[in-house]
Amino acid sequence: MTKHNENPHSHHHNEDVPSLAATTELNDLVCGMTVTKSSPHHIEYSGHAYYFCSTKCLSKFNQQPEKYINPSKNSETSADTSVPGSTYTCPMHPEIQQDHPGSCPKCGMALEPMMPSLDDDDNPEFKDFSRRFWSTLPLTVVVTVLAMFGHQLGWFTMATQTWIELVLSIPVVLWAGQPFFVRGWQSVINRSPNMWTLIGLGTGAAFIYSTVATIAPGVFPETFMSMGRIAVYFEAAVVIISLTLFGQMLELRARSQTSAAIKSLLGLAPKTARRINTDGTEEDVPLTHVHEGDLLRVRPGEKVPVDGIVEEGSSSLDESMLTGEPLPVSKRPGDKVIGATMNTSGALVIRAEKVGSATVLAQIVQLVAQAQRSRAPMQRMADLVAGYFVMSVVFIALLTFFVWGFWGPQPSWVYGLINAVAVLIIACPCALGLATPMSIMVATGRGATQGILFRDAAAIENLRKVDTLIVDKTGTLTEGRPTFNKAVPVEGTSAEEVLRLAASLDQGSEHPLAEAIVNAARERGITLSAVNEFESGSGIGVRGIVDTTKLILGNTALMQQENISIDALSVTADALRMEGASVMYLASDGQLLGLLAVSDPIKQSTPEAVNDLKAAGIRVIMATGDGIATANAVAKQLGIDEVHGDVKPADKLDLVSKLQSEGRIVAMAGDGINDAPALAKADVGIAMGTGTDVAMNSAQITLVKGDLRGISTARHLSDLTVANMKQNLGFAFIYNALGVPLAAGVLYPFMGLLLSPMFAALAMSLSSASVVFNALRLRKSK
């Protein structure tokens, strides 16, 4: 974007041609908006004229003019590829933060932006690993085939085959495996041993040993001859690198979904706003150019651009994204409006009050981001255990090398090298690395067939420990769609006539309540009459003429405004409200005709689901944006004792935090955008598949059918999966407990038994295979 108001020197040349000066397009240096010299917001600075779109931009320029005139001098990192203003952090170690991409110095994991944007491209590391993997996979396959079947094929002498394996392995190890060696070296420098330490040492040792065996086979004793050559292990090195690359690609692809919730939230905000200028003209401007105090027009069907206050007009706004309330909220002059909410009917003029990061939507984005960055203590403990495991293996390998070197039979140092390599290869954490992911892969596949989508391993691991469940009402316990309940007439008319007149009148309305009434009449085969002189401007009801009769339909406030007595049906109305229904009154010529009730029905599966959860000892809490009377009515029907009504997104987040501080393991079940921060903060977030994408992206578990009974099913699967993971880890540790001492040669003094790197690699493969086969048992377990 051009930072100068065109060429500063050209401004003076154009000022003697007024018609041209008024139409020349320039750039506002502060926000980048296109302006002309007719703009009243301008200033002379250092002999040049600069023009701006508003007093806000002019004021910012006055404070730091050089910052905007020479931006390149104010940016020391202009050549950096990082996104300006972005902070990058590690998913496993949130305390690691820097202003540019890279890898975590503690665990080697790629850093990712704390606040992703809609303009983010695919993860560059995923692209890099994909290129390395697919480019070298054919070489890995060829080396492996030669190692396993080369002597049977007889195409080359064994010495020639060894050189071919070396040449083919070099690109795989030195290029494809380069990131692993870099991370392994960083783990040594930073004194934070991790899986990259072992992978770097294991593959590096296998490759170096095999390279020496190829170039100088004479240094090895004849006992290491195998099929006419000194045994080499190029295939072990290349297979480990290829498998690790593939595993990293899967992990990076999964991790990219963690920012999907925030991107969904960012996508809610409209890209432009219709600004009303001081001269009365209107123009569409980018949202970034809207300032506090600007007048904005919001037409029917458009989203409110920023938080503000209504100056003119009246309408109904769909605020379900924030409040969870399924019914649009009436807005009149003086009422507050929230950015990204949908204007359903009338036109509004609003005055911007909060823009940019100050809006409610931006704050929800921040809440979700912070909740996603928080990590459970168990993960840090796992890192600690892995660090000790790595250090132990490295220590044993070094001890093996020196013990054999000083006290072993001749050639003692060769024996020491071979046995140390065997220790590193057999202890390479493939089985440990596969133990959890394989169980998770199988469990997630099985869960998907049952309508349960798990987003990560932590969700499966933690769900079985949950003792408290917070549930949203609208769309979670209930259907989330208003449906007609009943019509109650006054004496002298009928329920069918009340429904017919109300539905005929509501044909002109787009309100969800009206839609429910019209649909109910049509389902009952009631013939509707045409409506004339329809009005819906009051925000509390509608008016019109049906069959020459003047009708009004609305809430208690409208009836009071028209001085219409509702005493005859007030008891009935209160009873319906206590059942969670919304009530509207129908009147004609100053006389009440009846009332209509519309409600959000409880899902048929909800009572059974709540009973199952309570039977399992789980404390069930309802938290909803709906009014407390409606919430209590629903809770009473379901037997839920603890209810929180009129709660906002931050309140739900605070409730989760409070329960967690009490030592509770908290699950949160919801379906709306307003649930997103709490879903992300909870130990386990559970989203309804019938809800919003943002809720599903924020949650660790999605119930595709929106059926809460899926939670009980998911908990059972969680129990099975954790048990399976423990079995897999047990296999992995048994292999290491038996294999490492064997590879180190502890049995040699007693039985003359040594484990060559070839058998070490085979044992490593068997340990991985046992883990895979055990995990596959999950598919058929009950």
Buried (B, 14 or more C-beta within 10 A) or exposed (E): EEEBBBEBEBBEEBEEEEEEBEEBEBBBBBBBBEBEBEBEBBEEBEEBBBBBBBEBBBEBBEEEBEBBBEBEEEEEEEEEEBBEEBBBBBBBBBEBEBEEBEBBBBBBBBBBBBBBEEEBEEBEBBEBBBEBBEEBBEBBBBBBEBBEEBBEEEEBEBEEBBEBBBEBBBBBBEEBBEBBBBBBBBBBEBEBBBBBBBBBBBBBBBBBBBBBBBEEBEBBEEEBEEEEBBBBBBBBBBBBBBBBBBBBBEBBEEBBEBBBBBBBBBEBBBEBBBBBEEEEEEEEBEBBBBBBEBBBBBEBEBBBBBBBBBBBBBBBBBBBBBBBBBBBBBBBEEBEBBBBBBBBBBBBBBBBBBBEEEBBBBBBBBBBBBBBBEBEEEBEEEBEEBBEBBEBBBEBBEBBBEBBBEEBEEBBBBBBBBBBBBBBBBBBBBBBBBBBBBBBBBBBEBBEEBBBBBBBBBBBBBBBBBBBBBBBBBBBBBBBBBEBBBBBBBEEBEEEBBBBBBBBBBBBBBBBBBBBBBBBBEEEEBEBBEBEEBEBEBBBBBBBBBEEBBBBBBBBEBBEBBEBEBEEBBEBBEEBBEBBBBBBBBBBEEEBBBBBBBBBBBBEBBBBBBBBBBEBEBBBBBBBBBBBEBBBBBBBBBEBEEBBBEBBBBBBBBBBBEBBEEEBBBBBBBBBBBBBBBBBBBBBBBBBBBBBBBBBBBBBBBBBBBBBBBBBBBBBBBEBBBBBBEBBBEBBBEBBEEBBBBBBBBEBEEEEEBBBBBBBBBBBBBBBEBBBEBBBEBEEBE
